[in-house]
């Protein structure tokens, strides 16, 4: 029988005993990892910030209350934090943040404290209000940035609509130029810690640095947190010769250059108020 040389046919390599053990051990590790991974503690998802809304025109006590409520702290916590929060306020403020708790929406988390929230608000106020444009605009009217913020706070409180802000600002500037008392009910309200359109003769005689009926010039501090529109009006008031204004009814503010004209508008305001009072008195269910 004749033998021919043939090349060995290829065949699958065979694992040694040690190789089989290594493979088995690797499979066990993979299976074990698949079992253990779900049991590992999950990384915590980032905390979603809550939103703290501070509207234009709020006074500092209202802001403090909102901070305490949002952070779930005892009443008075935010107010107490002012003394140690190292707020970046102008020297004229003498540590009082009124007017520099900028109205905006602020993110707060479980790590927020009254001090960090207040610092954020004052920092935002400095970025938005203490700008070169504000400084230059205020200087043109003989005012420091702090005085401009004070004027803006009066505009924020007095203007019935944003469209009226420039005219209200002009009334204030015109009165200051003539050394006339500002006679703003909003500053009386601030002194009495209230908000109303009714100011009595006796109230215009109270002894307070915020009584702009008795004292000339701006009040010593802002009376609320002014927004950007009020600040813009303070440095760029609408041209005009007005010295008086009265909101006869919502959306209808009358500006006057003379006291005689102003008295007519005030009389109309009183007629409208009296008519509303009579209608209210005759409404069903009234106790009178």
C-alpha positions in Angstrom: 0.0 0.0 0.0 1.5 3.3 -1.1 1.6 6.1 1.5 1.4 9.7 0.5 2.4 12.7 2.7 -0.5 14.9 3.7 -0.5 18.1 5.7 -2.2 17.8 9.1 -5.8 19.1 8.9 -6.4 22.2 11.1 -8.2 21.5 14.3 -9.5 23.6 17.3 -6.9 24.2 19.9 -7.7 22.4 23.1 -7.5 24.2 26.4 -5.3 22.9 29.1 -6.7 22.2 32.5 -5.3 25.5 33.8 -6.8 27.4 30.8 -10.2 25.9 31.5 -10.0 26.9 35.1 -9.1 30.5 34.2 -12.0 30.7 31.7 -14.4 29.3 34.3 -13.1 31.8 36.9 -13.6 34.7 34.5 -17.1 33.7 33.7 -18.0 33.5 37.4 -16.6 37.0 37.9 -18.7 38.3 35.0 -21.8 36.7 36.3 -21.1 37.9 39.8 -20.5 41.4 38.6 -23.9 41.3 36.8 -25.5 40.4 40.1 -23.6 42.8 42.2 -23.9 46.0 40.1 -27.6 46.5 40.7 -27.0 46.2 44.4 -24.4 49.0 44.5 -25.7 52.3 45.8 -26.9 54.7 43.0 -25.2 58.1 42.7 -27.6 60.7 43.9 -29.2 62.9 41.2 -28.4 66.6 41.4 -31.0 68.5 43.5 -33.4 70.5 41.5 -33.4 74.1 42.8 -36.6 75.7 44.0 -37.5 79.1 42.7 -37.8 82.1 45.0 -39.6 85.0 43.4 -39.0 88.6 44.6 -41.4 91.0 42.8 -40.6 94.7 42.1 -41.6 97.0 44.9 -41.2 94.6 47.8 -39.8 96.0 51.0 -37.0 94.3 52.9 -39.3 92.8 55.6 -41.3 91.1 52.8 -38.2 89.7 51.3 -37.0 88.4 54.7 -40.3 86.7 55.2 -40.2 85.1 51.8 -36.6 83.8 52.4 -37.6 82.3 55.8 -40.6 80.6 54.3 -38.8 79.2 51.3 -35.9 77.9 53.4 -38.3 76.6 56.1 -36.7 78.6 58.9 -38.1 80.4 61.9 -39.4 83.9 61.3 -36.7 86.5 61.7 -33.8 84.3 60.5 -33.1 86.2 57.3 -33.4 89.6 59.1 -30.9 88.4 61.7 -28.5 87.2 59.0 -28.1 90.7 57.6 -25.7 91.7 60.4 -23.2 89.0 59.7 -23.7 88.3 55.9 -21.0 90.8 54.8 -23.3 92.3 52.1 -21.6 94.4 49.4 -23.6 97.5 50.1 -22.6 101.1 49.4 -21.3 103.0 52.5 -24.3 105.3 52.4 -26.6 102.3 53.1 -24.9 101.9 56.6 -25.6 98.2 56.5 -29.3 98.5 55.5 -30.0 96.4 52.4 -33.3 98.1 51.6 -33.3 98.9 47.9 -30.6 96.4 47.1 -32.5 93.1 47.5 -33.0 93.0 43.7 -36.3 91.8 42.4 -35.8 88.6 40.4 -36.2 84.8 40.6 -33.5 83.1 42.6 -32.6 79.4 42.8 -32.5 77.9 46.3 -31.6 74.4 47.5 -31.2 72.6 50.7 -27.7 74.1 51.0 -29.0 77.7 50.7 -28.8 79.9 53.8 -30.3 83.3 54.5 -26.8 84.8 54.2 -26.1 83.2 50.8 -29.5 84.2 49.4 -29.1 87.8 50.6 -25.6 88.0 49.2 -26.8 86.8 45.8 -29.6 89.5 45.8 -27.2 92.3 46.7 -24.7 91.0 44.1 -27.4 91.0 41.5 -28.4 94.6 42.5 -24.9 95.8 42.1 -24.6 94.1 38.7 -27.9 95.5 37.5 -28.1 98.9 39.2 -24.6 100.1 40.1 -23.5 100.3 36.5 -21.6 103.1 34.8 -24.7 104.1 33.0 -26.6 104.6 36.3 -23.7 106.3 37.9 -23.3 108.7 34.9 -27.1 109.3 34.7 -27.3 110.0 38.4 -24.3 112.3 38.3 -26.0 114.3 35.6 -28.8 115.0 38.1 -26.4 115.6 41.0 -27.1 112.2 42.6 -25.0 109.3 43.9 -25.9 105.8 42.8 -27.5 105.2 46.2 -29.6 108.3 45.9 -30.6 107.2 42.5 -31.7 103.8 43.9 -33.7 105.8 46.5 -35.4 107.8 43.8 -36.1 104.6 41.8 -37.7 103.1 44.8 -40.2 106.0 45.0 -40.9 105.7 41.3 -41.6 102.0 41.8 -44.0 102.7 44.6 -45.8 105.7 43.0 -46.2 104.9 39.3 -49.5 103.2 38.5 -48.1 101.8 35.3 -44.7 101.3 33.8 -45.6 103.9 31.1 -46.0 106.5 34.0 -42.5 105.9 35.5 -40.7 108.4 33.4 -43.3 111.1 34.2 -43.2 110.3 38.0 -39.4 110.6 37.8 -39.8 114.0 36.1 -42.1 115.3 38.9 -39.5 114.3 41.5 -36.6 115.9 39.6 -38.6 119.1 39.0 -39.6 119.3 42.7 -36.0 118.7 43.9 -34.8 121.4 41.4 -37.3 123.9 42.9 -36.5 122.8 46.6 -40.1 121.7 46.9 -41.0 118.9 49.4 -41.7 115.7 47.4 -45.0 115.1 49.3 -45.1 111.4 48.4 -47.6 109.2 50.1 -45.4 106.2 49.5 -42.8 107.5 51.9 -45.5 108.1 54.6 -46.6 104.5 54.0 -43.1 103.3 54.5 -42.7 105.2 57.7 -46.0 103.7 58.9 -45.3 100.2 57.5 -48.4 100.0 55.4 -49.7 100.3 51.8 -52.7 102.6 51.1 -53.8 105.4 48.9 -55.4 107.2 51.9 -53.2 109.6 53.7 -54.7 111.9 56.3 -53.6 115.4 57.2 -52.4 114.2 60.6 -50.2 111.5 59.0 -48.5 114.2 56.8 -47.2 115.7 60.1 -45.7 112.6 61.6 -42.1 113.0 62.9 -40.2 110.7 60.6 -37.2 111.1 58.3 -39.4 109.5 55.7 -42.1 112.2 55.9 -41.5 114.0 52.6 -44.4 116.4 53.3 -42.4 118.0 56.2 -38.8 117.4 55.0 -37.2 118.4 51.7 -35.1 116.1 49.6 -35.1 112.4 49.2 -35.7 110.1 52.2 -32.6 108.7 53.9 -32.9 105.2 52.3 -34.8 103.5 49.5 -38.3 102.4 50.4 -38.5 99.2 48.4 -36.7 97.1 45.8 -36.8 99.0 42.5 -36.6 97.2 39.2 -34.7 98.0 36.0 -37.6 100.1 34.5 -37.8 102.3 37.6 -34.0 102.8 37.7 -34.0 103.7 34.0 -36.7 106.3 34.6 -34.7 107.7 37.5 -31.7 108.5 35.3 -33.6 109.4 32.1 -37.0 111.0 33.1 -39.6 111.9 30.5 -39.2 115.6 29.5 -41.9 117.8 31.0 -42.7 120.6 33.5 -45.0 118.6 35.7 -45.0 119.2 39.5 -48.0 117.2 40.6 -49.8 113.9 39.8 -52.7 111.9 41.1 -54.0 108.5 40.0 -57.7 109.3 39.4 -58.5 105.6 38.8 -56.5 102.5 37.9 -54.7 103.2 34.6 -55.5 106.9 34.7 -52.8 109.1 36.3 -53.1 112.8 35.7 -49.9 115.0 35.6 -50.1 118.7 36.1 -47.7 121.7 35.9 -49.9 123.9 38.1 -51.6 123.5 41.5 -54.9 124.7 40.1 -55.0 122.0 37.5 -53.9 119.5 40.0 -56.8 120.4 42.4 -59.3 119.7 39.6 -57.8 116.2 39.1 -57.9 115.6 42.9 -61.5 116.7 43.0 -62.3 114.1 40.3 -60.4 111.5 42.3 -62.5 112.3 45.3 -65.8 112.1 43.3 -64.9 108.7 42.0 -63.9 107.4 45.4 -67.1 108.8 47.0 -69.3 107.2 44.3 -67.5 103.9 44.8 -68.1 104.2 48.5 -71.8 104.8 48.0 -72.0 101.8 45.7 -70.2 99.6 48.2 -72.5 100.8 51.0 -75.6 99.9 49.0 -74.3 96.4 48.0 -76.3 93.4 49.1 -75.0 92.0 52.4 -73.6 95.3 53.6 -73.8 95.6 57.4 -74.8 99.3 57.3 
